[in-house]
Amino acid sequence: MKKFLAVFLSAALVAGLAAGCGSDSDDAGSGAKTAKVIDVDLTSEEYAFGVDKTQPELLDEVNAFIQKIKDDGTLDEIFDKYFGGGEPTPVQSAELDESKDQLVVATNAAFEPFEYMQGDSYVGVDMEIAALLAEELGQELVIQNMDFDAVCLSVGQQKCDIAMAGLTVSEDRKEYVTFTDTYYQASQRLIVPSSNTEFDDMTDAESIAAALGELDSSVKIGVQQGTTGQSYVQGSEDLGFPGLNATCQSYKSGSLAVQDMLNGNIDYVIIDAAPAEAITEAINEMQ
């Protein structure tokens, strides 16, 4: 997979964690400085964009645009950049100005490869789609970067027009937004220290779910706050997740969770498959 530069920004954020916790990895029994992703989909999900409920015309326009970029191959070309080793196209955000005709996008730029930072620019699958969508609509693009669990809320409060943040379609989020047609099939993956062999022989979601279900509260699983990974660990009637007995530890980003796992402070991480691969590859290269 493409080696994403944005994780180096995450590394700066986790430097404080790394500085004071290096000896804890031995206490946790991992002894690992690198991580690996267990190559089994724990879930099956759909990503879509979340549109302001008071703008039904925008919903129609976005759905027509999604169909257009599917039909003409543009969506596949964008995916190839981030999953096939292509070169990302940086996206710039204009300043918010209510006197202008702008498309205001809510995102969380810590969810590589769907949205992340490269210097002062936004990059990622969703960000490139956002730039093309604004161009299609003849509007100036404004990107509002915020905590993930505020993304749908900001649209529901009419502070932004559309949420584009690797969003899994769920009934809970429909309280705040109207979802567009789906554009990506996603799943959750488990990340463990490289020295961990507990899940190596498990080849299906049922086996891994059963093993995770046997864990007690002494085991800590890291997640990015507000994401489907958190719902998987804590349980969600909406998404059909029974939840785990393990302790759920939330973080601002998946990178922080994986780094804290390598520091020995938590045992595992659960996050979406594409970010799982990108994060572990980049962090492993820094070890």
Sine and cosine of phi, psi and omega as CSV:
sin_phi,cos_phi,sin_psi,cos_psi,sin_omega,cos_omega
0.00,0.00,0.45,-0.89,0.04,-1.00
-0.77,0.63,0.68,-0.73,0.04,-1.00
-1.00,0.09,0.97,-0.26,-0.14,-0.99
-0.99,0.11,0.78,-0.63,-0.04,-1.00
-0.96,0.28,-0.39,0.92,-0.13,-0.99
-0.89,0.46,-0.44,0.90,-0.04,-1.00
-0.90,0.44,-0.39,0.92,0.05,-1.00
-0.91,0.42,-0.48,0.88,0.11,-0.99
-0.93,0.38,-0.66,0.75,0.06,-1.00
-0.88,0.47,-0.56,0.83,-0.01,-1.00
-0.88,0.48,-0.60,0.80,0.03,-1.00
-0.89,0.45,-0.60,0.80,-0.01,-1.00
-0.94,0.35,-0.54,0.84,-0.07,-1.00
-1.00,-0.04,0.01,1.00,-0.05,-1.00
-0.85,0.53,-0.64,0.77,0.02,-1.00
-0.88,0.47,-0.63,0.78,0.03,-1.00
-0.90,0.43,-0.69,0.72,-0.07,-1.00
-0.91,0.40,-0.54,0.84,-0.11,-0.99
-0.91,0.42,-0.63,0.78,-0.15,-0.99
-0.97,-0.23,0.03,1.00,-0.17,-0.99
-0.82,-0.57,0.22,0.98,-0.12,-0.99
-0.87,0.49,-0.56,0.83,-0.06,-1.00
-0.98,0.21,-0.23,0.97,-0.07,-1.00
-0.95,0.32,-0.35,0.94,-0.05,-1.00
-0.90,0.44,-0.60,0.80,0.04,-1.00
-0.92,0.39,-0.62,0.78,0.02,-1.00
-0.89,0.46,-0.57,0.82,-0.01,-1.00
-0.98,0.20,-0.19,0.98,0.07,-1.00
1.00,0.06,0.06,1.00,-0.04,-1.00
-1.00,0.08,-0.70,0.71,-0.04,-1.00
0.88,0.48,0.34,0.94,-0.13,-0.99
-0.97,-0.24,0.57,-0.82,0.11,-0.99
-0.91,-0.42,-0.08,1.00,0.05,-1.00
-0.78,-0.62,0.22,-0.97,-0.04,-1.00
-0.81,-0.58,0.30,-0.95,0.08,-1.00
-0.63,-0.78,0.47,-0.88,0.02,-1.00
-0.99,-0.15,0.76,-0.65,0.09,-1.00
-0.97,0.22,0.86,-0.50,-0.20,-0.98
-0.99,0.15,0.85,0.53,0.03,-1.00
-0.65,-0.76,0.77,-0.64,0.06,-1.00
-0.97,0.25,0.86,-0.51,0.02,-1.00
-0.99,0.15,-0.41,0.91,-0.06,-1.00
-0.63,-0.78,0.10,-0.99,0.15,-0.99
-0.74,-0.67,0.87,-0.50,-0.11,-0.99
-0.72,-0.69,0.23,-0.97,0.08,-1.00
-0.83,-0.56,0.71,-0.71,0.10,-1.00
-1.00,-0.09,0.62,-0.79,0.11,-0.99
-0.51,-0.86,0.15,-0.99,0.08,-1.00
-0.99,-0.13,0.51,-0.86,-0.04,-1.00
-0.95,-0.30,0.90,-0.43,-0.10,-1.00
-0.98,-0.19,0.56,-0.83,0.10,-0.99
-0.80,0.60,0.81,-0.58,-0.05,-1.00
-0.89,0.46,-0.39,0.92,-0.02,-1.00
-1.00,0.07,0.07,1.00,-0.01,-1.00
-0.83,-0.56,0.92,0.38,-0.01,-1.00
-0.88,0.47,-0.48,0.88,0.02,-1.00
-0.92,0.38,-0.57,0.82,0.05,-1.00
-0.92,0.39,-0.63,0.77,0.05,-1.00
-0.84,0.54,-0.72,0.69,0.01,-1.00
-0.89,0.46,-0.65,0.76,-0.01,-1.00
-0.92,0.40,-0.65,0.76,-0.01,-1.00
-0.93,0.36,-0.66,0.75,0.03,-1.00
-0.88,0.47,-0.65,0.76,0.04,-1.00
-0.90,0.44,-0.62,0.79,0.01,-1.00
-0.92,0.39,-0.69,0.73,0.04,-1.00
-0.85,0.52,-0.71,0.71,0.01,-1.00
-0.89,0.45,-0.63,0.77,0.00,-1.00
-0.88,0.48,-0.74,0.67,-0.06,-1.00
-0.97,0.26,-0.35,0.94,0.16,-0.99
-0.94,0.33,-0.71,0.70,-0.09,-1.00
-0.93,0.36,-0.63,0.78,-0.08,-1.00
-1.00,-0.02,0.04,1.00,0.08,-1.00
1.00,0.03,-0.04,1.00,-0.03,-1.00
-0.89,0.46,-0.66,0.75,-0.01,-1.00
-0.89,0.46,-0.67,0.74,0.04,-1.00
-0.89,0.46,-0.61,0.79,0.01,-1.00
-0.90,0.43,-0.63,0.77,0.03,-1.00
-0.92,0.40,-0.71,0.71,0.04,-1.00
-0.86,0.51,-0.63,0.78,-0.04,-1.00
-0.90,0.45,-0.53,0.85,0.03,-1.00
-0.88,0.48,-0.65,0.76,-0.15,-0.99
-0.99,-0.16,-0.29,0.96,0.02,-1.00
-0.91,-0.42,-0.14,0.99,-0.05,-1.00
-0.84,-0.55,0.19,0.98,0.09,-1.00
1.00,0.04,0.31,0.95,0.04,-1.00
-0.98,0.22,-0.02,-1.00,-0.03,-1.00
-0.98,-0.18,0.88,-0.48,0.01,-1.00
-0.88,0.48,0.48,-0.88,0.09,-1.00
-0.97,-0.23,0.91,-0.42,-0.02,-1.00
-0.89,0.45,0.57,-0.82,0.00,-1.00
-0.85,-0.52,0.74,-0.67,0.02,-1.00
-0.98,-0.21,0.56,-0.83,0.08,-1.00
-0.97,-0.25,0.71,-0.71,0.12,-0.99
-0.98,0.19,0.26,-0.97,0.10,-1.00
-0.97,0.23,0.61,-0.79,0.02,-1.00
-0.91,0.43,0.78,-0.62,-0.01,-1.00
-0.53,-0.85,0.96,-0.29,-0.10,-1.00
-0.92,0.40,-0.23,0.97,0.04,-1.00
-0.99,0.16,-0.16,0.99,-0.03,-1.00
-0.96,-0.29,0.33,-0.94,0.07,-1.00
-1.00,0.07,0.99,-0.15,-0.12,-0.99
-0.83,-0.55,0.50,-0.86,0.18,-0.98
-0.98,-0.20,0.92,-0.38,-0.07,-1.00
-0.99,-0.16,0.90,-0.44,-0.09,-1.00
-0.96,-0.28,0.79,-0.61,0.09,-1.00
-1.00,-0.06,0.76,-0.65,0.01,-1.00
-0.51,-0.86,0.12,-0.99,0.13,-0.99
-0.77,-0.63,0.98,-0.19,-0.15,-0.99
-0.99,0.16,0.78,0.63,0.06,-1.00
-0.63,-0.78,0.56,0.83,-0.09,-1.00
-0.73,-0.69,0.87,0.50,0.01,-1.00
-0.88,0.48,0.70,-0.72,0.17,0.99
-0.99,-0.14,0.30,0.96,-0.04,-1.00
-1.00,0.07,-0.59,0.81,0.11,-0.99
-0.35,-0.94,0.80,-0.60,0.04,-1.00
-0.32,-0.95,0.10,-0.99,-0.06,-1.00
-0.98,-0.20,0.59,-0.81,0.14,-0.99
-0.73,-0.69,1.00,-0.07,-0.17,-0.99
0.93,0.37,-0.80,-0.60,0.04,-1.00
-1.00,-0.07,0.03,1.00,-0.06,-1.00
-0.98,-0.19,0.45,-0.89,0.14,-0.99
-1.00,-0.05,0.65,-0.76,0.09,-1.00
-0.68,-0.73,0.25,-0.97,0.01,-1.00
0.79,-0.62,0.28,-0.96,-0.03,-1.00
-0.81,0.58,-0.80,0.60,-0.06,-1.00
-0.91,0.41,-0.59,0.81,-0.05,-1.00
-0.93,0.36,-0.61,0.79,0.05,-1.00
-0.94,0.35,-0.60,0.80,0.08,-1.00
-0.90,0.44,-0.66,0.75,0.01,-1.00
-0.87,0.50,-0.68,0.73,0.00,-1.00
-0.89,0.45,-0.68,0.73,0.01,-1.00
-0.93,0.37,-0.59,0.81,0.02,-1.00
-0.90,0.43,-0.72,0.70,0.02,-1.00
-0.87,0.49,-0.65,0.76,0.04,-1.00
-0.89,0.45,-0.68,0.73,0.01,-1.00
-0.87,0.49,-0.62,0.79,-0.04,-1.00
-1.00,0.08,-0.12,0.99,-0.02,-1.00
0.94,0.33,0.54,0.84,-0.03,-1.00
-0.87,-0.49,0.35,-0.94,0.08,-1.00
-0.99,0.11,0.70,-0.72,-0.06,-1.00
-1.00,0.04,0.80,-0.60,0.14,-0.99
-0.85,-0.52,0.80,-0.60,0.00,-1.00
-0.94,-0.35,0.83,-0.56,0.05,-1.00
-0.96,-0.28,0.92,-0.40,-0.03,-1.00
-1.00,-0.05,0.80,-0.60,-0.10,-1.00
-0.48,-0.88,0.11,-0.99,0.10,-1.00
-0.86,0.52,0.55,-0.83,-0.09,-1.00
-0.86,0.51,-0.66,0.75,-0.07,-1.00
-0.97,0.26,0.00,1.00,0.09,-1.00
-0.98,-0.21,-0.11,0.99,-0.13,-0.99
-0.89,0.46,-0.83,0.56,-0.02,-1.00
-0.92,0.38,-0.59,0.81,0.00,-1.00
-0.87,0.49,-0.67,0.74,-0.02,-1.00
-0.89,0.45,-0.58,0.82,0.05,-1.00
-0.95,0.30,-0.65,0.76,0.03,-1.00
-0.88,0.47,-0.45,0.89,0.03,-1.00
-1.00,-0.05,0.15,0.99,0.01,-1.00
0.88,0.48,0.44,0.90,0.10,-0.99
-0.99,0.10,-0.39,0.92,0.04,-1.00
-0.70,-0.71,0.36,-0.93,-0.03,-1.00
-1.00,0.08,-0.58,0.82,-0.14,-0.99
-0.45,-0.89,0.62,-0.78,0.07,-1.00
-0.99,-0.13,0.83,-0.56,0.02,-1.00
-0.74,-0.67,1.00,-0.05,-0.19,-0.98
-0.44,-0.90,0.64,0.77,-0.02,-1.00
0.85,0.52,0.75,0.66,-0.12,-0.99
-1.00,0.05,0.84,-0.55,0.18,-0.98
-0.97,0.23,0.74,-0.68,0.03,-1.00
-0.92,0.40,0.79,-0.61,0.03,-1.00
-0.51,-0.86,0.42,-0.91,0.01,-1.00
-0.91,0.41,-0.60,0.80,0.01,-1.00
-0.86,0.50,-0.69,0.73,-0.02,-1.00
-0.95,0.31,-0.38,0.93,0.04,-1.00
-0.93,0.38,-0.22,0.98,0.11,-0.99
-0.92,0.40,-0.43,0.90,-0.09,-1.00
-0.95,-0.32,-0.52,0.86,-0.10,-0.99
-0.71,-0.71,0.28,-0.96,0.21,-0.98
-0.97,-0.24,0.83,-0.56,-0.05,-1.00
-0.98,0.18,0.60,-0.80,0.11,-0.99
-0.98,0.21,-0.02,-1.00,0.19,-0.98
-0.88,0.47,0.47,-0.88,-0.02,-1.00
-0.96,0.26,0.45,-0.90,-0.01,-1.00
-0.76,-0.65,-0.12,0.99,-0.05,-1.00
-0.41,-0.91,0.66,-0.75,0.09,-1.00
-1.00,-0.10,0.83,-0.56,-0.10,-0.99
-0.84,-0.54,0.07,-1.00,0.03,-1.00
-0.32,-0.95,0.23,-0.97,0.09,-1.00
-0.99,-0.15,0.56,-0.83,0.05,-1.00
-0.76,-0.65,0.45,-0.89,0.03,-1.00
-0.99,-0.13,0.74,-0.67,0.09,-1.00
-0.93,-0.37,0.72,-0.70,-0.01,-1.00
-0.73,-0.69,0.30,-0.95,0.15,-0.99
-0.86,0.51,0.56,-0.83,-0.06,-1.00
-0.86,0.51,-0.46,0.89,-0.02,-1.00
-0.98,0.19,-0.17,0.99,-0.04,-1.00
-0.98,0.18,0.80,-0.60,-0.02,-1.00
-0.92,-0.39,0.10,0.99,-0.11,-0.99
-0.85,0.52,-0.57,0.82,-0.11,-0.99
-0.96,-0.29,0.07,1.00,-0.14,-0.99
-0.87,0.49,-0.57,0.82,-0.06,-1.00
-1.00,-0.07,0.08,1.00,-0.01,-1.00
-1.00,-0.03,0.81,-0.59,-0.13,-0.99
-0.89,-0.45,0.10,0.99,0.02,-1.00
-0.62,-0.79,0.36,-0.93,-0.07,-1.00
-0.90,0.45,-0.55,0.83,-0.04,-1.00
-0.89,0.45,-0.67,0.74,-0.01,-1.00
-0.91,0.42,-0.70,0.71,0.00,-1.00
-0.92,0.39,-0.68,0.74,0.02,-1.00
-0.87,0.49,-0.63,0.78,0.01,-1.00
-0.91,0.42,-0.68,0.74,0.02,-1.00
-0.91,0.41,-0.68,0.74,0.04,-1.00
-0.91,0.42,-0.56,0.83,0.00,-1.00
-0.93,0.38,-0.33,0.95,0.01,-1.00
-1.00,0.06,-0.12,0.99,-0.02,-1.00
-0.96,0.29,0.50,-0.86,0.06,-1.00
-0.95,-0.31,-0.07,-1.00,-0.12,-0.99
-0.93,0.36,-0.18,0.98,0.05,-1.00
-0.96,0.28,-0.29,0.96,0.02,-1.00
-1.00,-0.04,0.74,-0.67,-0.04,-1.00
-0.94,-0.34,0.78,-0.63,0.03,-1.00
-0.89,-0.45,0.83,-0.56,-0.01,-1.00
-1.00,0.05,0.58,-0.82,0.03,-1.00
-0.59,-0.80,0.32,-0.95,0.19,-0.98
-1.00,0.09,0.77,-0.63,-0.15,-0.99
-0.87,0.49,0.68,-0.73,0.05,-1.00
0.99,0.11,-0.02,1.00,-0.08,-1.00
-1.00,-0.07,0.09,-1.00,0.03,-1.00
-0.90,0.43,-0.49,0.87,0.07,-1.00
-0.86,0.51,-0.65,0.76,0.06,-1.00
-0.90,0.43,-0.65,0.76,0.04,-1.00
-0.89,0.45,-0.59,0.81,0.00,-1.00
-0.90,0.43,-0.67,0.74,-0.05,-1.00
-0.97,0.23,-0.70,0.71,-0.08,-1.00
-0.99,0.13,-0.35,0.94,-0.04,-1.00
0.99,-0.15,0.62,-0.79,0.00,-1.00
-0.47,-0.88,0.91,-0.42,0.07,-1.00
-0.91,0.42,-0.59,0.81,0.01,-1.00
-0.84,0.55,-0.74,0.68,-0.06,-1.00
-1.00,-0.08,-0.05,1.00,0.03,-1.00
0.98,0.19,0.45,0.89,0.01,-1.00
-0.99,-0.17,0.83,-0.56,0.00,-1.00
-0.95,0.31,-0.38,0.93,-0.03,-1.00
1.00,0.02,0.24,-0.97,-0.04,-1.00
-0.86,-0.51,0.36,-0.93,0.08,-1.00
-0.99,0.14,-0.25,0.97,0.02,-1.00
-0.89,0.45,0.38,-0.92,0.03,-1.00
-0.98,0.19,0.76,-0.65,0.02,-1.00
-1.00,-0.05,0.84,-0.54,0.02,-1.00
-0.91,-0.41,0.90,-0.44,-0.07,-1.00
-0.99,-0.12,0.49,-0.87,-0.03,-1.00
-0.70,-0.72,0.32,-0.95,0.03,-1.00
-0.92,0.39,-0.45,0.89,0.00,-1.00
-0.53,-0.85,0.33,-0.95,0.07,-1.00
-0.91,0.41,-0.54,0.84,0.02,-1.00
-0.88,0.48,-0.67,0.74,0.03,-1.00
-0.90,0.44,-0.61,0.79,0.01,-1.00
-0.91,0.41,-0.72,0.69,-0.02,-1.00
-0.91,0.42,-0.67,0.74,0.02,-1.00
-0.89,0.46,-0.63,0.77,0.01,-1.00
-0.93,0.38,-0.52,0.85,0.10,-1.00
-0.90,0.44,-0.69,0.72,0.01,-1.00
-0.93,0.37,-0.42,0.91,0.08,-1.00
-0.98,0.20,-0.10,0.99,0.05,-1.00
1.00,0.03,0.18,0.98,-0.06,-1.00
-1.00,0.01,-0.37,0.93,0.11,-0.99
-0.71,-0.71,0.17,-0.99,-0.11,-0.99
-0.99,-0.16,-0.67,0.74,-0.05,-1.00
-0.63,-0.78,0.17,-0.99,0.12,-0.99
-0.72,-0.70,0.63,-0.78,0.12,-0.99
-0.83,-0.56,0.81,-0.58,-0.04,-1.00
-0.42,-0.91,0.19,-0.98,0.00,-1.00
-0.85,0.52,0.50,-0.87,-0.17,-0.99
-0.86,0.50,-0.76,0.65,-0.05,-1.00
-0.90,0.43,-0.75,0.66,0.10,-0.99
-0.87,0.49,-0.57,0.82,0.03,-1.00
-0.84,0.54,-0.73,0.68,-0.01,-1.00
-0.91,0.42,-0.72,0.69,-0.05,-1.00
-0.90,0.44,-0.70,0.71,-0.05,-1.00
-0.91,0.42,-0.75,0.66,-0.06,-1.00
-0.91,0.41,-0.63,0.77,0.00,-1.00
-0.89,0.46,-0.73,0.68,-0.05,-1.00
-0.93,0.37,-0.69,0.73,0.00,-1.00
-0.92,0.38,-0.63,0.77,0.03,-1.00
-0.87,0.49,-0.58,0.81,0.00,-1.00
-0.93,0.37,-0.35,0.94,-0.01,-1.00
-1.00,-0.03,-0.16,0.99,-0.06,-1.00
-0.97,0.23,0.00,0.00,0.00,0.00
